């Protein structure tokens, strides 16, 4: 740690999957004497380690990582609950005079932590009706309806993510407004809860696609199928959120006899590339994000440039 380097109140490392956010987060937290706070929705699940690329303890370099392994795979993810947990960790670190380093590619989770977002309640009758329709018709028709009612929400939510589609349609019906109308403008000064420096890790699409393909290969080699089989015994298939996670959904299809492993690997790569593009699009809309190159061989430069950004933000 370099005690001469001042730190902003909060640092957020964002961008698409496989861009190199985790390593940068560790490097900054070490340098600034802070801790990493996870902002990847699927890494909050216990036991979902290989398929979510959860950083092994040995690679965390002694930096505490918070909000990993919080939920059972049977629990439904909640951005509102994450917001409560993340802000508690941020406030604790700030009270200790330490730097919270938020790391993750779940855009709504990042914004829920650092921005003034209020999440509408739920209506059990509306939710039950939409979930029944999802079960009967599948997510495609509901996503098409969402695209008409709120194109921005439809762009951000995968057509296969039935749970989030249902939630968006529920909010639209309850509030009478688009789902995204509940989000303040990302670059509005009124939206920030914390003084935050957001750093986006930018990797050109061809290189990012290669990284994603290699990562999926490594996951299979590391035992992803065994991990999914183990989690299936503890309720993964019944988990509304966890069962839809990239890689896990595809392996569950293998275990159900719906496809073979080769097909599942190809589909995992394809779906992950598509997801990475959606992540990139989400964060690009936020003018507060400072984009730095995460190209291969530039990790040292990335860290140096990130620290320069941090210092400039504090002394400005």
Secondary structure, DSSP 8 states (H G I E B T S, - for coil): --TTS---SEEEEE-STTSSHHHHHHHHHHHHT-EEEE--GGGGBTT--TTTT---GGGSTT--EESSS-B-TTS---HHHHHHHHHHHHHHHHHTT--EEEE-S-HHHHHHHHB--------HHHHHHHHHHHHHH-HHHHHHHHHHH-HHHHHHS-TT-HHHHHHHHHHHHHHSS-GGGGS--TT-GGGBSS-EEEEEEE--HHHHHHHHHHHHHHHHHHTHHHHHHHHHTTTGGG-TTGGGSTTHHHHHHHHTTSS-HHHHHHHHHHHHHHHHHHHHHHHHT-TTEEEEE--TT-HHHHHHHHHHHHHHHHH-
